[in-house]
């Protein structure tokens, strides 16, 4: 079956979900092979998931062994695999006492955090499902994305990202992401002076789907301090930034901050299992009177064991360091080549192997036509890229096992579009 035939049949059955013209048959390392045998250099990682690369033979063998031992257990039964994983996650932050809440993915994990802190922040005398959490708004950033569930979609940017409109489960207030040269203290104080009803703030520490925007290095330590002074709970959504994507175990390590809760998914398992996790400071878990938030398929023995195996390989093979080194190599060389061959203003942003490229017209507006043509050209030449939710940025999220040869090939294809003109 050709890629076009497969896509058409799936669209007939599944609706609008399959819009990419090339199929996925198999993958290895940082290369995807289509049903037609075409090889694509993957610069998406399935949107930041396959951090350890595709088809890791060591993990595949471990998966087989784990299935024979146990793949599922009643969610109320303790398992050794769950204990081991919780110890690994908590051990990432030896200076702070966190507890784990189980989840199946990023959106589920964000909702778990919201359920804890919205209840703690609610000042209503009678906390009922109908109180509406008066005077307890959720703060987010414009152009942020926190998942495809009712509550997380309700906080997202519907129009710009072309997301479905849903009933907002929480009253949310979206503010602009801090600029690169922003005065962090002034920004934080102004935000909470203008919006005193914000009691919980859910943040992507680096704006991912919104275009890979990075705040000043001191921003989060200052913002976290102001949140504490103002009685605002801070939740880091590290679904994308966690586990090596930016060259560190998490953005918390990079920015040296310990928010009240941290959400992990995607790269946490590198796509070899279905699992998410919310780390919440122990004091707030103890204050929260509700039971553990779980789901039928959250933290199965199989998922926990495979995730722990992914941890082992991350550390043994120095994946975080490689993300830093190759990320810097890719950034510097791509910026230099684009400066030579691109006769338009552009902005290349990035840290580790999380990069965003914006190209502008002479009038200073995002050049959507050029970026669209560039993306189409790259796919034809064997490089798969993705874009921000508003299509204003080309986003590069290659597997963290990328080497210089893969980086050079991507640069050659990207810049080839401009050199042909």
Secondary structure, DSSP 8 states (H G I E B T S, - for coil): --HHHHHHHHHHHHTTS---SS---EEEBTEEE-TT--EEEESSHHHHT-TT-B--HHHHHHHHHHHHH-S---TTS--HHHHHHHHHHHGGGTTS-EEEEEESSHHHHHHHHHHHHHHHH---SS--TTSTTTT-EEEEETT----SSHHHHHTS-HHHHT------SS-EEEE----TT--HHHHHHHHHHH-TTEEEEEE-SEETTTT-EE--TTHHHHHHHHHHHHT-EEEEE-TTTTTTTTSSS-HHHHHT---SEEEE-GGGTTTSS--EEEEEEHHHHHH--S-----TTTT-HHHHHHHHHHHHHHHHTTHHHHHHHHHHHHHHHHHHHHHHH--S-EEEEEETTEEEEEEB-TTSSB-HHHHHHHHHHHHHHTEE-EE-TTSSSEEE---TT--HHHHHHHHHHHHHHHHT-
